[in-house]
Amino acid sequence: LGPKTIIIPEETDLHQNYPNPFNPSTTIKYDIGLMDGLEQRVSVNVYNILGQHVTTLVNSANQVGQFYVKWDGSDKYGEMLPSGVYFVQLKTGSGVIKNKKMMLIK
């Protein structure tokens, strides 16, 4: 792979965050695949163990490719969340829904 190599994933996928468990922040990688169309409406949301919406990390139209988003353990109001298990969810306009479990440790 050279400096001009472009990675085009075939399928839309959500990868495990890293590091996990994390403190103070974690990186979430997701792919928007060619099989689902050249452009997708994408949302990446975080939920707590009770299924309550905590924050939205991404809400936009993404073209095919690999993307990264960082989460600092805060909610939609900027308040730091307590230690615990959280879920990240990738949802696309084509109906793909993927979930991963994350652990925040203080």
C-alpha positions in Angstrom: 0.0 0.0 0.0 1.5 3.3 -1.1 0.8 6.9 -0.1 -2.0 7.2 -2.7 -3.8 3.9 -1.9 -7.5 4.4 -1.3 -9.3 1.7 0.7 -12.8 1.1 -0.5 -14.7 -1.3 1.7 -17.3 -3.6 0.1 -19.6 -3.7 3.1 -20.8 -1.2 5.7 -19.4 -2.2 9.1 -18.7 -0.9 12.6 -15.4 -1.9 14.2 -14.7 -2.3 17.8 -13.6 0.9 19.5 -10.0 1.2 20.7 -8.8 1.3 23.3 -11.5 -0.6 25.1 -11.9 -0.2 28.0 -11.0 3.5 27.7 -10.2 6.6 29.7 -10.4 9.5 28.8 -11.3 8.9 25.1 -11.7 6.2 22.5 -11.7 6.0 18.7 -14.5 4.4 16.7 -13.8 3.2 13.2 -16.6 2.6 10.7 -16.8 1.7 7.0 -19.3 2.8 4.5 -19.4 0.1 1.8 -19.7 0.2 -1.9 -22.4 -2.4 -1.9 -24.8 0.0 -0.1 -24.4 2.8 -2.6 -22.0 5.6 -3.3 -23.4 7.9 -0.6 -25.2 7.1 2.6 -27.0 9.0 5.3 -25.0 7.9 8.4 -25.6 8.3 12.1 -23.3 7.1 15.0 -25.0 7.3 18.4 -24.0 6.3 21.9 -26.4 4.7 24.3 -26.1 3.8 28.0 -26.8 0.3 29.5 -30.5 1.2 29.8 -30.8 2.0 26.1 -31.1 5.8 26.7 -29.5 8.0 24.1 -26.4 9.7 25.4 -24.9 11.5 22.5 -24.7 11.7 18.7 -21.2 11.5 17.3 -22.0 11.6 13.5 -25.1 12.6 11.7 -24.3 13.3 8.0 -24.0 12.0 4.5 -20.8 10.0 4.0 -19.4 8.7 0.8 -17.8 5.2 0.5 -14.7 4.8 2.6 -13.3 4.3 6.1 -14.0 6.9 8.8 -12.9 7.6 12.4 -14.7 9.4 15.2 -13.4 10.1 18.7 -15.6 10.1 21.8 -14.4 11.7 25.0 -16.9 10.0 27.3 -19.2 13.0 27.5 -23.0 13.3 26.9 -24.8 15.6 24.5 -24.6 18.4 27.1 -20.8 18.1 27.5 -21.1 16.5 30.9 -18.6 13.6 31.7 -20.4 10.3 32.1 -19.7 7.8 34.9 -17.8 4.6 34.5 -19.9 1.9 32.9 -20.9 0.0 29.8 -22.0 2.0 26.7 -23.1 1.0 23.3 -22.2 2.6 20.0 -24.6 2.2 17.1 -24.0 2.8 13.4 -27.2 3.3 11.3 -27.3 4.1 7.6 -30.1 5.2 5.2 -30.0 1.9 3.5 -31.1 0.1 6.7 -27.8 -1.2 8.0 -27.7 -1.1 11.8 -24.5 -2.3 13.7 -23.8 -2.1 17.5 -20.7 -2.5 19.6 -20.2 -2.5 23.4 -17.7 -0.1 25.0 -16.5 0.3 28.6 -15.6 3.6 30.1 -13.4 3.4 33.2 -12.6 6.3 35.4 
